Amino acid sequence: MSVLENVAAGALFAGRAHSIAAARTRAMECLEFTGLAATADTPAAQLTLPDRKRLELAKGLATDPKLLLLDEVNAGLNATEIERALTLIRAIAAQGITILLVEHLMKVVTRACARVLVLHQGALIADGSPAEVIRDPQVVDAYLGADFRADTTAERS
């Protein structure tokens, strides 16, 4: 399927589009928003990894969600691609869509999130702003490590 057909399927079957024409129109809006409009007729299988990630975001947006679940959307991306993804995630949030982000890259967590909940072995160990959570001793011990603790201690000195 083409990039456009992938997104139109989401708009038609899970979104509010009531016809194929409306689904294609909504799909193009989502492709323009995610920067993929120029690839609309490209087979989705031919996209690069960063473009496939943006395609997944476009498909999600085509469903007109109130809540968008993003699971490791930055996995495998380089620093420049992550910056572009962060910009897109912020633009989605600015539209009033709530985002639930599962992410292990602290740079992304601290820059994309207003509130962070940290689970460790199925139990909630922290809940707060990114700044609060990265200073939580349980979070540091479970995920960030002694090097992180040393870096943050040195910054406060």
N, CA, C and O atoms as a GROMACS GRO file, in nm:
protein
  628
    1MET      N    1   0.084  -0.119   0.000
    1MET     CA    2   0.000   0.000   0.000
    1MET      C    3   0.088   0.125   0.000
    1MET      O    4   0.199   0.125   0.052
    2SER      N    5   0.036   0.230  -0.059
    2SER     CA    6   0.109   0.357  -0.061
    2SER      C    7   0.100   0.424   0.076
    2SER      O    8   0.021   0.383   0.162
    3VAL      N    9   0.180   0.524   0.094
    3VAL     CA   10   0.177   0.603   0.218
    3VAL      C   11   0.037   0.662   0.237
    3VAL      O   12  -0.019   0.654   0.346
    4LEU      N   13  -0.018   0.720   0.131
    4LEU     CA   14  -0.152   0.778   0.140
    4LEU      C   15  -0.257   0.673   0.175
    4LEU      O   16  -0.343   0.697   0.259
    5GLU      N   17  -0.250   0.557   0.112
    5GLU     CA   18  -0.348   0.451   0.139
    5GLU      C   19  -0.339   0.404   0.284
    5GLU      O   20  -0.442   0.375   0.346
    6ASN      N   21  -0.218   0.396   0.340
    6ASN     CA   22  -0.201   0.357   0.479
    6ASN      C   23  -0.274   0.453   0.573
    6ASN      O   24  -0.346   0.410   0.663
    7VAL      N   25  -0.254   0.581   0.551
    7VAL     CA   26  -0.315   0.681   0.638
    7VAL      C   27  -0.465   0.690   0.614
    7VAL      O   28  -0.542   0.707   0.708
    8ALA      N   29  -0.507   0.680   0.488
    8ALA     CA   30  -0.650   0.684   0.457
    8ALA      C   31  -0.725   0.568   0.521
    8ALA      O   32  -0.840   0.584   0.562
    9ALA      N   33  -0.661   0.453   0.531
    9ALA     CA   34  -0.725   0.338   0.596
    9ALA      C   35  -0.757   0.371   0.741
    9ALA      O   36  -0.865   0.338   0.790
   10GLY      N   37  -0.663   0.436   0.810
   10GLY     CA   38  -0.690   0.476   0.948
   10GLY      C   39  -0.804   0.575   0.957
   10GLY      O   40  -0.889   0.565   1.045
   11ALA      N   41  -0.806   0.672   0.866
   11ALA     CA   42  -0.912   0.772   0.865
   11ALA      C   43  -1.048   0.710   0.835
   11ALA      O   44  -1.149   0.751   0.892
   12LEU      N   45  -1.050   0.611   0.747
   12LEU     CA   46  -1.176   0.550   0.706
   12LEU      C   47  -1.230   0.452   0.811
   12LEU      O   48  -1.349   0.454   0.842
   13PHE      N   49  -1.143   0.369   0.863
   13PHE     CA   50  -1.190   0.262   0.951
   13PHE      C   51  -1.189   0.295   1.099
   13PHE      O   52  -1.263   0.234   1.176
   14ALA      N   53  -1.106   0.390   1.140
   14ALA     CA   54  -1.100   0.422   1.283
   14ALA      C   55  -1.126   0.569   1.308
   14ALA      O   56  -1.141   0.610   1.424
   15GLY      N   57  -1.131   0.649   1.204
   15GLY     CA   58  -1.153   0.792   1.218
   15GLY      C   59  -1.296   0.829   1.192
   15GLY      O   60  -1.387   0.747   1.207
   16ARG      N   61  -1.315   0.952   1.154
   16ARG     CA   62  -1.451   1.002   1.133
   16ARG      C   63  -1.486   1.019   0.986
   16ARG      O   64  -1.592   1.072   0.953
   17ALA      N   65  -1.398   0.975   0.898
   17ALA     CA   66  -1.425   0.989   0.754
   17ALA      C   67  -1.538   0.893   0.715
   17ALA      O   68  -1.537   0.776   0.752
   18HIS      N   69  -1.634   0.945   0.641
   18HIS     CA   70  -1.750   0.865   0.603
   18HIS      C   71  -1.748   0.821   0.457
   18HIS      O   72  -1.843   0.761   0.408
   19SER      N   73  -1.639   0.851   0.389
   19SER     CA   74  -1.625   0.808   0.250
   19SER      C   75  -1.477   0.794   0.219
   19SER      O   76  -1.392   0.843   0.293
   20ILE      N   77  -1.448   0.727   0.110
   20ILE     CA   78  -1.307   0.712   0.069
   20ILE      C   79  -1.247   0.848   0.035
   20ILE      O   80  -1.131   0.875   0.065
   21ALA      N   81  -1.326   0.933  -0.029
   21ALA     CA   82  -1.276   1.067  -0.065
   21ALA      C   83  -1.243   1.147   0.061
   21ALA      O   84  -1.139   1.213   0.067
   22ALA      N   85  -1.331   1.141   0.160
   22ALA     CA   86  -1.305   1.213   0.285
   22ALA      C   87  -1.184   1.155   0.358
   22ALA      O   88  -1.106   1.229   0.418
   23ALA      N   89  -1.168   1.024   0.351
   23ALA     CA   90  -1.053   0.959   0.416
   23ALA      C   91  -0.923   1.002   0.347
   23ALA      O   92  -0.823   1.025   0.414
   24ARG      N   93  -0.925   1.011   0.216
   24ARG     CA   94  -0.805   1.054   0.143
   24ARG      C   95  -0.771   1.201   0.173
   24ARG      O   96  -0.654   1.237   0.185
   25THR      N   97  -0.874   1.283   0.186
   25THR     CA   98  -0.852   1.424   0.220
   25THR      C   99  -0.791   1.435   0.360
   25THR      O  100  -0.695   1.509   0.380
   26ARG      N  101  -0.848   1.361   0.455
   26ARG     CA  102  -0.794   1.363   0.592
   26ARG      C  103  -0.651   1.308   0.593
   26ARG      O  104  -0.565   1.360   0.663
   27ALA      N  105  -0.627   1.204   0.515
   27ALA     CA  106  -0.493   1.146   0.508
   27ALA      C  107  -0.393   1.248   0.457
   27ALA      O  108  -0.283   1.258   0.511
   28MET      N  109  -0.428   1.322   0.355
   28MET     CA  110  -0.335   1.424   0.302
   28MET      C  111  -0.308   1.532   0.405
   28MET      O  112  -0.196   1.582   0.414
   29GLU      N  113  -0.409   1.570   0.482
   29GLU     CA  114  -0.387   1.668   0.590
   29GLU      C  115  -0.283   1.615   0.689
   29GLU      O  116  -0.194   1.688   0.731
   30CYS      N  117  -0.297   1.489   0.724
   30CYS     CA  118  -0.204   1.428   0.820
   30CYS      C  119  -0.064   1.414   0.761
   30CYS      O  120   0.035   1.431   0.831
   31LEU      N  121  -0.057   1.383   0.633
   31LEU     CA  122   0.073   1.372   0.567
   31LEU      C  123   0.141   1.508   0.558
   31LEU      O  124   0.263   1.518   0.576
   32GLU      N  125   0.064   1.612   0.531
   32GLU     CA  126   0.122   1.747   0.528
   32GLU      C  127   0.172   1.785   0.667
   32GLU      O  128   0.281   1.841   0.680
   33PHE      N  129   0.094   1.756   0.770
   33PHE     CA  130   0.131   1.789   0.908
   33PHE      C  131   0.260   1.719   0.948
   33PHE      O  132   0.344   1.778   1.016
   34THR      N  133   0.277   1.595   0.908
   34THR     CA  134   0.395   1.518   0.947
   34THR      C  135   0.511   1.532   0.849
   34THR      O  136   0.617   1.474   0.871
   35GLY      N  137   0.492   1.609   0.743
   35GLY     CA  138   0.599   1.631   0.647
   35GLY      C  139   0.618   1.520   0.546
   35GLY      O  140   0.725   1.506   0.488
   36LEU      N  141   0.514   1.441   0.526
   36LEU     CA  142   0.523   1.328   0.434
   36LEU      C  143   0.442   1.344   0.306
   36LEU      O  144   0.428   1.249   0.229
   37ALA      N  145   0.387   1.462   0.282
   37ALA     CA  146   0.300   1.480   0.166
   37ALA      C  147   0.369   1.443   0.035
   37ALA      O  148   0.305   1.389  -0.056
   38ALA      N  149   0.496   1.471   0.024
   38ALA     CA  150   0.568   1.441  -0.100
   38ALA      C  151   0.584   1.291  -0.124
   38ALA      O  152   0.617   1.250  -0.235
   39THR      N  153   0.562   1.211  -0.022
   39THR     CA  154   0.576   1.065  -0.035
   39THR      C  155   0.442   0.994  -0.048
   39THR      O  156   0.436   0.872  -0.040
   40ALA      N  157   0.335   1.068  -0.066
   40ALA     CA  158   0.200   1.010  -0.065
   40ALA      C  159   0.184   0.889  -0.155
   40ALA      O  160   0.117   0.792  -0.117
   41ASP      N  161   0.244   0.891  -0.273
   41ASP     CA  162   0.227   0.781  -0.368
   41ASP      C  163   0.336   0.675  -0.358
   41ASP      O  164   0.335   0.578  -0.434
   42THR      N  165   0.428   0.692  -0.266
   42THR     CA  166   0.538   0.597  -0.246
   42THR      C  167   0.487   0.475  -0.171
   42THR      O  168   0.410   0.489  -0.076
   43PRO      N  169   0.529   0.356  -0.211
   43PRO     CA  170   0.495   0.238  -0.129
   43PRO      C  171   0.554   0.254   0.011
   43PRO      O  172   0.671   0.288   0.026
   44ALA      N  173   0.474   0.231   0.112
   44ALA     CA  174   0.518   0.252   0.250
   44ALA      C  175   0.643   0.170   0.282
   44ALA      O  176   0.727   0.214   0.360
   45ALA      N  177   0.657   0.054   0.222
   45ALA     CA  178   0.772  -0.032   0.248
   45ALA      C  179   0.903   0.030   0.201
   45ALA      O  180   1.010  -0.014   0.243
   46GLN      N  181   0.898   0.131   0.116
   46GLN     CA  182   1.019   0.195   0.065
   46GLN      C  183   1.065   0.314   0.150
   46GLN      O  184   1.169   0.374   0.121
   47LEU      N  185   0.990   0.349   0.252
   47LEU     CA  186   1.027   0.463   0.336
   47LEU      C  187   1.149   0.431   0.423
   47LEU      O  188   1.174   0.316   0.458
   48THR      N  189   1.222   0.536   0.457
   48THR     CA  190   1.332   0.523   0.552
   48THR      C  191   1.273   0.502   0.692
   48THR      O  192   1.153   0.524   0.712
   49LEU      N  193   1.355   0.461   0.787
   49LEU     CA  194   1.307   0.442   0.924
   49LEU      C  195   1.244   0.569   0.980
   49LEU      O  196   1.133   0.561   1.035
   50PRO      N  197   1.308   0.685   0.971
   50PRO     CA  198   1.244   0.806   1.024
   50PRO      C  199   1.110   0.836   0.957
   50PRO      O  200   1.015   0.879   1.023
   51ASP      N  201   1.101   0.814   0.827
   51ASP     CA  202   0.974   0.838   0.757
   51ASP      C  203   0.869   0.735   0.796
   51ASP      O  204   0.750   0.768   0.803
   52ARG      N  205   0.909   0.611   0.822
   52ARG     CA  206   0.812   0.511   0.868
   52ARG      C  207   0.758   0.550   1.005
   52ARG      O  208   0.640   0.528   1.034
   53LYS      N  209   0.842   0.607   1.089
   53LYS     CA  210   0.796   0.653   1.221
   53LYS      C  211   0.695   0.767   1.204
   53LYS      O  212   0.593   0.771   1.273
   54ARG      N  213   0.725   0.860   1.113
   54ARG     CA  214   0.630   0.969   1.087
   54ARG      C  215   0.501   0.917   1.024
   54ARG      O  216   0.394   0.971   1.050
   55LEU      N  217   0.512   0.812   0.942
   55LEU     CA  218   0.392   0.750   0.885
   55LEU      C  219   0.304   0.694   0.997
   55LEU      O  220   0.182   0.710   0.993
   56GLU      N  221   0.366   0.631   1.095
   56GLU     CA  222   0.287   0.578   1.208
   56GLU      C  223   0.216   0.692   1.282
   56GLU      O  224   0.100   0.677   1.322
   57LEU      N  225   0.284   0.804   1.300
   57LEU     CA  226   0.219   0.920   1.363
   57LEU      C  227   0.104   0.970   1.277
   57LEU      O  228  -0.003   1.001   1.329
   58ALA      N  229   0.124   0.979   1.146
   58ALA     CA  230   0.018   1.024   1.056
   58ALA      C  231  -0.103   0.931   1.063
   58ALA      O  232  -0.217   0.976   1.064
   59LYS      N  233  -0.077   0.800   1.067
   59LYS     CA  234  -0.187   0.703   1.077
   59LYS      C  235  -0.264   0.722   1.206
   59LYS      O  236  -0.387   0.718   1.208
   60GLY      N  237  -0.191   0.744   1.314
   60GLY     CA  238  -0.258   0.768   1.443
   60GLY      C  239  -0.340   0.895   1.441
   60GLY      O  240  -0.453   0.897   1.490
   61LEU      N  241  -0.285   1.001   1.385
   61LEU     CA  242  -0.356   1.128   1.378
   61LEU      C  243  -0.481   1.120   1.291
   61LEU      O  244  -0.579   1.189   1.316
   62ALA      N  245  -0.477   1.036   1.188
   62ALA     CA  246  -0.592   1.021   1.098
   62ALA      C  247  -0.716   0.968   1.168
   62ALA      O  248  -0.827   0.983   1.118
   63THR      N  249  -0.697   0.907   1.283
   63THR     CA  250  -0.811   0.852   1.358
   63THR      C  251  -0.877   0.958   1.446
   63THR      O  252  -0.974   0.929   1.517
   64ASP      N  253  -0.824   1.082   1.442
   64ASP     CA  254  -0.875   1.193   1.525
   64ASP      C  255  -0.878   1.156   1.673
   64ASP      O  256  -0.983   1.161   1.736
   65PRO      N  257  -0.763   1.120   1.728
   65PRO     CA  258  -0.761   1.075   1.868
   65PRO      C  259  -0.770   1.191   1.966
   65PRO      O  260  -0.731   1.304   1.936
   66LYS      N  261  -0.821   1.161   2.083
   66LYS     CA  262  -0.812   1.252   2.197
   66LYS      C  263  -0.686   1.218   2.276
   66LYS      O  264  -0.624   1.304   2.338
   67LEU      N  265  -0.650   1.091   2.271
   67LEU     CA  266  -0.532   1.039   2.339
   67LEU      C  267  -0.451   0.959   2.238
   67LEU      O  268  -0.504   0.869   2.173
   68LEU      N  269  -0.324   0.992   2.226
   68LEU     CA  270  -0.235   0.922   2.133
   68LEU      C  271  -0.129   0.849   2.214
   68LEU      O  272  -0.055   0.911   2.291
   69LEU      N  273  -0.122   0.720   2.198
   69LEU     CA  274  -0.024   0.638   2.268
   69LEU      C  275   0.100   0.622   2.180
   69LEU      O  276   0.090   0.573   2.068
   70LEU      N  277   0.215   0.663   2.230
   70LEU     CA  278   0.340   0.654   2.154
   70LEU      C  279   0.436   0.567   2.233
   70LEU      O  280   0.475   0.601   2.345
   71ASP      N  281   0.475   0.456   2.174
   71ASP     CA  282   0.564   0.360   2.241
   71ASP      C  283   0.698   0.357   2.170
   71ASP      O  284   0.709   0.303   2.059
   72GLU      N  285   0.800   0.414   2.233
   72GLU     CA  286   0.937   0.412   2.180
   72GLU      C  287   0.944   0.464   2.036
   72GLU      O  288   1.008   0.403   1.951
   73VAL      N  289   0.878   0.576   2.010
   73VAL     CA  290   0.876   0.630   1.873
   73VAL      C  291   1.012   0.680   1.827
   73VAL      O  292   1.032   0.702   1.708
   74ASN      N  293   1.104   0.698   1.919
   74ASN     CA  294   1.237   0.748   1.882
   74ASN      C  295   1.342   0.639   1.872
   74ASN      O  296   1.458   0.668   1.842
   75ALA      N  297   1.303   0.515   1.895
   75ALA     CA  298   1.399   0.404   1.889
   75ALA      C  299   1.460   0.396   1.750
   75ALA      O  300   1.389   0.396   1.650
   76GLY      N  301   1.592   0.388   1.745
   76GLY     CA  302   1.663   0.373   1.620
   76GLY      C  303   1.691   0.502   1.546
   76GLY      O  304   1.752   0.500   1.439
   77LEU      N  305   1.647   0.615   1.600
   77LEU     CA  306   1.669   0.743   1.533
   77LEU      C  307   1.798   0.807   1.582
   77LEU      O  308   1.840   0.787   1.695
   78ASN      N  309   1.861   0.886   1.494
   78ASN     CA  310   1.980   0.960   1.536
   78ASN      C  311   1.939   1.092   1.600
   78ASN      O  312   1.820   1.123   1.606
   79ALA      N  313   2.035   1.170   1.649
   79ALA     CA  314   2.006   1.292   1.723
   79ALA      C  315   1.924   1.392   1.642
   79ALA      O  316   1.831   1.454   1.695
   80THR      N  317   1.956   1.410   1.515
   80THR     CA  318   1.882   1.503   1.430
   80THR      C  319   1.738   1.455   1.410
   80THR      O  320   1.645   1.535   1.415
   81GLU      N  321   1.721   1.327   1.388
   81GLU     CA  322   1.587   1.270   1.368
   81GLU      C  323   1.505   1.279   1.496
   81GLU      O  324   1.384   1.302   1.490
   82ILE      N  325   1.569   1.262   1.611
   82ILE     CA  326   1.499   1.275   1.740
   82ILE      C  327   1.451   1.418   1.759
   82ILE      O  328   1.338   1.440   1.804
   83GLU      N  329   1.534   1.516   1.724
   83GLU     CA  330   1.492   1.657   1.734
   83GLU      C  331   1.368   1.682   1.648
   83GLU      O  332   1.275   1.750   1.691
   84ARG      N  333   1.368   1.628   1.528
   84ARG     CA  334   1.253   1.645   1.439
   84ARG      C  335   1.129   1.578   1.497
   84ARG      O  336   1.018   1.632   1.490
   85ALA      N  337   1.148   1.460   1.555
   85ALA     CA  338   1.036   1.389   1.618
   85ALA      C  339   0.983   1.466   1.738
   85ALA      O  340   0.862   1.474   1.758
   86LEU      N  341   1.072   1.524   1.819
   86LEU     CA  342   1.030   1.605   1.933
   86LEU      C  343   0.946   1.724   1.888
   86LEU      O  344   0.844   1.756   1.950
   87THR      N  345   0.988   1.789   1.781
   87THR     CA  346   0.912   1.902   1.727
   87THR      C  347   0.772   1.857   1.686
   87THR      O  348   0.674   1.926   1.712
   88LEU      N  349   0.764   1.743   1.624
   88LEU     CA  350   0.635   1.690   1.580
   88LEU      C  351   0.548   1.651   1.700
   88LEU      O  352   0.428   1.678   1.700
   89ILE      N  353   0.607   1.588   1.799
   89ILE     CA  354   0.532   1.550   1.920
   89ILE      C  355   0.476   1.674   1.989
   89ILE      O  356   0.361   1.676   2.032
   90ARG      N  357   0.557   1.778   1.999
   90ARG     CA  358   0.509   1.903   2.061
   90ARG      C  359   0.395   1.965   1.978
   90ARG      O  360   0.299   2.018   2.034
   91ALA      N  361   0.406   1.959   1.846
   91ALA     CA  362   0.301   2.014   1.759
   91ALA      C  363   0.170   1.936   1.776
   91ALA      O  364   0.062   1.994   1.770
   92ILE      N  365   0.181   1.806   1.795
   92ILE     CA  366   0.062   1.725   1.818
   92ILE      C  367  -0.003   1.765   1.950
   92ILE      O  368  -0.125   1.784   1.958
   93ALA      N  369   0.078   1.778   2.054
   93ALA     CA  370   0.026   1.819   2.185
   93ALA      C  371  -0.037   1.958   2.178
   93ALA      O  372  -0.137   1.984   2.246
   94ALA      N  373   0.021   2.047   2.099
   94ALA     CA  374  -0.032   2.183   2.085
   94ALA      C  375  -0.171   2.184   2.022
   94ALA      O  376  -0.245   2.281   2.036
   95GLN      N  377  -0.206   2.076   1.952
   95GLN     CA  378  -0.340   2.064   1.894
   95GLN      C  379  -0.443   2.020   1.996
   95GLN      O  380  -0.561   2.007   1.965
   96GLY      N  381  -0.398   1.997   2.120
   96GLY     CA  382  -0.490   1.955   2.225
   96GLY      C  383  -0.502   1.804   2.239
   96GLY      O  384  -0.590   1.755   2.310
   97ILE      N  385  -0.416   1.731   2.173
   97ILE     CA  386  -0.417   1.584   2.184
   97ILE      C  387  -0.328   1.545   2.301
   97ILE      O  388  -0.212   1.584   2.308
   98THR      N  389  -0.383   1.467   2.392
   98THR     CA  390  -0.305   1.416   2.503
   98THR      C  391  -0.216   1.304   2.452
   98THR      O  392  -0.261   1.219   2.375
   99ILE      N  393  -0.092   1.304   2.496
   99ILE     CA  394   0.003   1.201   2.451
   99ILE      C  395   0.050   1.122   2.571
   99ILE      O  396   0.097   1.178   2.670
  100LEU      N  397   0.036   0.990   2.561
  100LEU     CA  398   0.095   0.900   2.658
  100LEU      C  399   0.219   0.842   2.590
  100LEU      O  400   0.209   0.769   2.492
  101LEU      N  401   0.334   0.877   2.644
  101LEU     CA  402   0.462   0.844   2.580
  101LEU      C  403   0.537   0.741   2.664
  101LEU      O  404   0.566   0.765   2.782
  102VAL      N  405   0.567   0.629   2.605
  102VAL     CA  406   0.654   0.529   2.666
  102VAL      C  407   0.790   0.551   2.602
  102VAL      O  408   0.806   0.536   2.480
  103GLU      N  409   0.889   0.586   2.684
  103GLU     CA  410   1.019   0.625   2.627
  103GLU      C  411   1.128   0.601   2.728
  103GLU      O  412   1.110   0.621   2.848
  104HIS      N  413   1.244   0.558   2.679
  104HIS     CA  414   1.360   0.537   2.766
  104HIS      C  415   1.468   0.641   2.744
  104HIS      O  416   1.564   0.646   2.822
  105LEU      N  417   1.456   0.723   2.642
  105LEU     CA  418   1.555   0.828   2.618
  105LEU      C  419   1.522   0.948   2.707
  105LEU      O  420   1.422   1.016   2.686
  106MET      N  421   1.606   0.972   2.806
  106MET     CA  422   1.578   1.078   2.902
  106MET      C  423   1.571   1.216   2.837
  106MET      O  424   1.495   1.301   2.882
  107LYS      N  425   1.648   1.238   2.733
  107LYS     CA  426   1.642   1.366   2.661
  107LYS      C  427   1.500   1.390   2.608
  107LYS      O  428   1.449   1.501   2.615
  108VAL      N  429   1.439   1.287   2.557
  108VAL     CA  430   1.304   1.298   2.505
  108VAL      C  431   1.205   1.317   2.620
  108VAL      O  432   1.117   1.403   2.612
  109VAL      N  433   1.219   1.238   2.723
  109VAL     CA  434   1.127   1.248   2.838
  109VAL      C  435   1.130   1.388   2.898
  109VAL      O  436   1.025   1.447   2.922
  110THR      N  437   1.249   1.440   2.922
  110THR     CA  438   1.260   1.570   2.988
  110THR      C  439   1.214   1.685   2.901
  110THR      O  440   1.171   1.788   2.952
  111ARG      N  441   1.222   1.668   2.769
  111ARG     CA  442   1.185   1.777   2.679
  111ARG      C  443   1.043   1.768   2.624
  111ARG      O  444   0.989   1.867   2.576
  112ALA      N  445   0.983   1.650   2.630
  112ALA     CA  446   0.850   1.634   2.570
  112ALA      C  447   0.738   1.623   2.673
  112ALA      O  448   0.621   1.640   2.639
  113CYS      N  449   0.774   1.595   2.796
  113CYS     CA  450   0.671   1.562   2.895
  113CYS      C  451   0.650   1.672   2.998
  113CYS      O  452   0.744   1.737   3.042
  114ALA      N  453   0.524   1.692   3.035
  114ALA     CA  454   0.489   1.782   3.144
  114ALA      C  455   0.483   1.704   3.275
  114ALA      O  456   0.512   1.757   3.382
  115ARG      N  457   0.445   1.579   3.266
  115ARG     CA  458   0.432   1.493   3.384
  115ARG      C  459   0.492   1.357   3.348
  115ARG      O  460   0.472   1.306   3.238
  116VAL      N  461   0.566   1.301   3.443
  116VAL     CA  462   0.633   1.173   3.421
  116VAL      C  463   0.592   1.077   3.532
  116VAL      O  464   0.596   1.112   3.650
  117LEU      N  465   0.554   0.957   3.493
  117LEU     CA  466   0.531   0.849   3.586
  117LEU      C  467   0.633   0.742   3.556
  117LEU      O  468   0.650   0.703   3.440
  118VAL      N  469   0.700   0.692   3.659
  118VAL     CA  470   0.803   0.592   3.639
  118VAL      C  471   0.759   0.463   3.705
  118VAL      O  472   0.725   0.460   3.823
  119LEU      N  473   0.759   0.355   3.626
  119LEU     CA  474   0.726   0.223   3.676
  119LEU      C  475   0.854   0.141   3.685
  119LEU      O  476   0.940   0.148   3.597
  120HIS      N  477   0.864   0.064   3.790
  120HIS     CA  478   0.976  -0.029   3.804
  120HIS      C  479   0.918  -0.162   3.852
  120HIS      O  480   0.857  -0.170   3.958
  121GLN      N  481   0.938  -0.265   3.772
  121GLN     CA  482   0.886  -0.398   3.802
  121GLN      C  483   0.736  -0.393   3.835
  121GLN      O  484   0.689  -0.459   3.928
  122GLY      N  485   0.664  -0.313   3.756
  122GLY     CA  486   0.519  -0.306   3.769
  122GLY      C  487   0.467  -0.214   3.877
  122GLY      O  488   0.346  -0.200   3.892
  123ALA      N  489   0.556  -0.150   3.952
  123ALA     CA  490   0.512  -0.062   4.061
  123ALA      C  491   0.550   0.083   4.029
  123ALA      O  492   0.657   0.109   3.975
  124LEU      N  493   0.462   0.175   4.064
  124LEU     CA  494   0.488   0.317   4.046
  124LEU      C  495   0.590   0.362   4.150
  124LEU      O  496   0.568   0.347   4.270
  125ILE      N  497   0.703   0.416   4.103
  125ILE     CA  498   0.805   0.462   4.197
  125ILE      C  499   0.823   0.614   4.195
  125ILE      O  500   0.887   0.669   4.285
  126ALA      N  501   0.768   0.682   4.094
  126ALA     CA  502   0.779   0.828   4.091
  126ALA      C  503   0.668   0.885   4.004
  126ALA      O  504   0.623   0.823   3.908
  127ASP      N  505   0.626   1.007   4.040
  127ASP     CA  506   0.522   1.078   3.968
  127ASP      C  507   0.547   1.226   3.991
  127ASP      O  508   0.541   1.274   4.104
  128GLY      N  509   0.574   1.299   3.883
  128GLY     CA  510   0.597   1.442   3.898
  128GLY      C  511   0.649   1.503   3.769
  128GLY      O  512   0.641   1.443   3.662
  129SER      N  513   0.703   1.622   3.782
  129SER     CA  514   0.761   1.689   3.666
  129SER      C  515   0.890   1.616   3.628
  129SER      O  516   0.946   1.543   3.710
  130PRO      N  517   0.937   1.634   3.505
  130PRO     CA  518   1.063   1.570   3.467
  130PRO      C  519   1.178   1.606   3.562
  130PRO      O  520   1.257   1.520   3.599
  131ALA      N  521   1.187   1.733   3.601
  131ALA     CA  522   1.295   1.776   3.692
  131ALA      C  523   1.286   1.704   3.826
  131ALA      O  524   1.389   1.665   3.882
  132GLU      N  525   1.165   1.687   3.877
  132GLU     CA  526   1.148   1.616   4.005
  132GLU      C  527   1.184   1.469   3.992
  132GLU      O  528   1.254   1.413   4.077
  133VAL      N  529   1.137   1.408   3.885
  133VAL     CA  530   1.155   1.264   3.868
  133VAL      C  531   1.301   1.226   3.849
  133VAL      O  532   1.345   1.124   3.903
  134ILE      N  533   1.377   1.306   3.773
  134ILE     CA  534   1.516   1.267   3.751
  134ILE      C  535   1.602   1.285   3.875
  134ILE      O  536   1.716   1.238   3.879
  135ARG      N  537   1.550   1.352   3.977
  135ARG     CA  538   1.622   1.365   4.104
  135ARG      C  539   1.577   1.262   4.208
  135ARG      O  540   1.636   1.251   4.315
  136ASP      N  541   1.473   1.189   4.176
  136ASP     CA  542   1.419   1.091   4.271
  136ASP      C  543   1.520   0.977   4.289
  136ASP      O  544   1.560   0.915   4.191
  137PRO      N  545   1.562   0.950   4.413
  137PRO     CA  546   1.663   0.846   4.436
  137PRO      C  547   1.623   0.708   4.383
  137PRO      O  548   1.709   0.633   4.335
  138GLN      N  549   1.495   0.673   4.391
  138GLN     CA  550   1.451   0.542   4.340
  138GLN      C  551   1.467   0.535   4.188
  138GLN      O  552   1.505   0.431   4.134
  139VAL      N  553   1.437   0.645   4.120
  139VAL     CA  554   1.450   0.648   3.975
  139VAL      C  555   1.598   0.641   3.936
  139VAL      O  556   1.636   0.567   3.845
  140VAL      N  557   1.680   0.716   4.006
  140VAL     CA  558   1.823   0.714   3.977
  140VAL      C  559   1.877   0.574   3.998
  140VAL      O  560   1.951   0.522   3.914
  141ASP      N  561   1.841   0.511   4.109
  141ASP     CA  562   1.891   0.376   4.137
  141ASP      C  563   1.840   0.274   4.035
  141ASP      O  564   1.916   0.187   3.992
  142ALA      N  565   1.714   0.284   3.997
  142ALA     CA  566   1.654   0.184   3.908
  142ALA      C  567   1.691   0.203   3.762
  142ALA      O  568   1.707   0.105   3.689
  143TYR      N  569   1.706   0.328   3.718
  143TYR     CA  570   1.720   0.353   3.574
  143TYR      C  571   1.836   0.441   3.531
  143TYR      O  572   1.893   0.420   3.424
  144LEU      N  573   1.873   0.537   3.611
  144LEU     CA  574   1.970   0.636   3.565
  144LEU      C  575   2.113   0.604   3.606
  144LEU      O  576   2.207   0.639   3.535
  145GLY      N  577   2.130   0.539   3.720
  145GLY     CA  578   2.262   0.492   3.760
  145GLY      C  579   2.347   0.591   3.835
  145GLY      O  580   2.316   0.710   3.845
  146ALA      N  581   2.457   0.539   3.888
  146ALA     CA  582   2.548   0.616   3.972
  146ALA      C  583   2.614   0.730   3.893
  146ALA      O  584   2.636   0.838   3.949
  147ASP      N  585   2.645   0.708   3.765
  147ASP     CA  586   2.706   0.815   3.684
  147ASP      C  587   2.613   0.935   3.676
  147ASP      O  588   2.658   1.049   3.683
  148PHE      N  589   2.484   0.909   3.660
  148PHE     CA  590   2.388   1.017   3.654
  148PHE      C  591   2.383   1.090   3.787
  148PHE      O  592   2.381   1.214   3.791
  149ARG      N  593   2.382   1.015   3.897
  149ARG     CA  594   2.378   1.076   4.030
  149ARG      C  595   2.502   1.165   4.049
  149ARG      O  596   2.489   1.276   4.100
  150ALA      N  597   2.620   1.119   4.009
  150ALA     CA  598   2.742   1.195   4.022
  150ALA      C  599   2.736   1.324   3.938
  150ALA      O  600   2.778   1.430   3.984
  151ASP      N  601   2.682   1.313   3.816
  151ASP     CA  602   2.671   1.430   3.729
  151ASP      C  603   2.578   1.536   3.789
  151ASP      O  604   2.609   1.655   3.786
  152THR      N  605   2.464   1.492   3.844
  152THR     CA  606   2.370   1.589   3.899
  152THR      C  607   2.420   1.646   4.031
  152THR      O  608   2.389   1.760   4.064
  153THR      N  609   2.496   1.569   4.107
  153THR     CA  610   2.554   1.617   4.232
  153THR      C  611   2.660   1.723   4.200
  153THR      O  612   2.667   1.826   4.267
  154ALA      N  613   2.741   1.700   4.099
  154ALA     CA  614   2.844   1.795   4.058
  154ALA      C  615   2.782   1.926   4.010
  154ALA      O  616   2.835   2.034   4.036
  155GLU      N  617   2.668   1.918   3.939
  155GLU     CA  618   2.601   2.037   3.888
  155GLU      C  619   2.550   2.122   4.002
  155GLU      O  620   2.550   2.245   3.991
  156ARG      N  621   2.506   2.061   4.113
  156ARG     CA  622   2.452   2.134   4.226
  156ARG      C  623   2.561   2.196   4.312
  156ARG      O  624   2.533   2.286   4.392
  157SER      N  625   2.686   2.149   4.299
  157SER     CA  626   2.796   2.201   4.382
  157SER      C  627   2.842   2.337   4.336
  157SER      O  628   2.934   2.394   4.395
   0.00000   0.00000   0.00000
